[in-house]
Amino acid sequence: MSSAGKLRFDGRVAVVTGAGAGLGREYALLLASRGAKVVVNDLGGTHSGEGASQRAADVVVEEIRKSGGEAVADYNSVIDGAKVIETAIKAYGRVDILINNAGILRDRSLLKTTEQDWNLVNDVHLKGSFKCTQAAFGHMKSQNFGRIVMTSSNSGIFGNFGQGNYAAAKMGLVGLANTVAIEGARNNIFCNVIIPTAASRMTEGIIPEVLFNELKPHLIAPVVAYLCHESCEDNGSYIESAAGWAAKVQTVRGKGSVLRPSLDDTVTLEYVKNAWSKVTDMSQAKHLNSMAEATGYLLEVIEKLKAGG
Ligand code: NAD
């Protein structure tokens, strides 16, 4: 493709959290190479959230500057989201793009999970993304433009042994994204979810080596960068990506079944048992776009019951 047709981010300011390594580093490098001014946020601690170091963010900022791009480092924890966004405002006067990517792991099976493990994992992923998003949202609203990405995980979508704290946080982010997408839509603020699988210090030793070597994080960066581009019209999408592949993920609901013969009857355990195969039948499952659509369907069910089933 000629450079004239290239997607650019000139004039845009992007905050990438956890950009000192792994996926975040790739997002920061790509956005900067396409003209964005980038805030490289990273606390620089261990993968389980201990300690801190400025080096992680500094190295990436240096890399960007050496290639002719513009970047500043931010060393705050995402839990202090207002400070992270303040770095963008102080350095560049605006924030157009926020990629909530920072993360840690404290894998323990349910019985071994301490309250501290639970709190720290949820604080970094879920609360951190909330705090950064909330701090950026007002700026995006006043400029009538924003692109926000939340980072979920297949651990949340499917569950994964020993990752209850992480899985809960990652599905929490899907819920948060759904609402941010609705609240932002009228101000051209779009919020989407990335579900990545990539080789990084987080997955080293977890993903089998033969797969690990193919899961280069830079293969996911263009997908996330596209979600942040002004030409991308998706809002509220969940995109899974790995190994140079991407697909949209959706929730679906089955057709379901009424559980009582008429409005005058109550629901009994026996009615439930009898209807169970229909309740759990997914052959006519479909995706619903909104709560309004879900409630609309309930009204239809009630009308049918009124009319005698
Ligand atoms: P990584 O460990 O290489 O990078 C995460 C970065 O976040 C690190 O540089 C770390 O210092 C930083 N960080 C941690 N806590 C922070 C905090 N409180 N404030 C600021 N920065 C902080 O991991 P990765 O694999 O690149 O993961 C990036 C994101 O993608 C994470 O949210 C992770 O949960 C998610 N994810 C990764 C995979 C995968 O296969 N790698 C799969 C699903 C989801």
Boltz pocket constraint, residues with backbone or C-beta under 6 A from the ligand:
constraints:
  - pocket:
      binder: B
      contacts: [[A, 17], [A, 18], [A, 19], [A, 20], [A, 21], [A, 22], [A, 23], [A, 24], [A, 41], [A, 42], [A, 43], [A, 44], [A, 45], [A, 46], [A, 47], [A, 49], [A, 56], [A, 76], [A, 77], [A, 78], [A, 79], [A, 100], [A, 101], [A, 102], [A, 103], [A, 104], [A, 124], [A, 128], [A, 151], [A, 152], [A, 153], [A, 154], [A, 195], [A, 196], [A, 197], [A, 198], [A, 199], [A, 200], [A, 201], [A, 202], [A, 203]]
      max_distance: 6.0
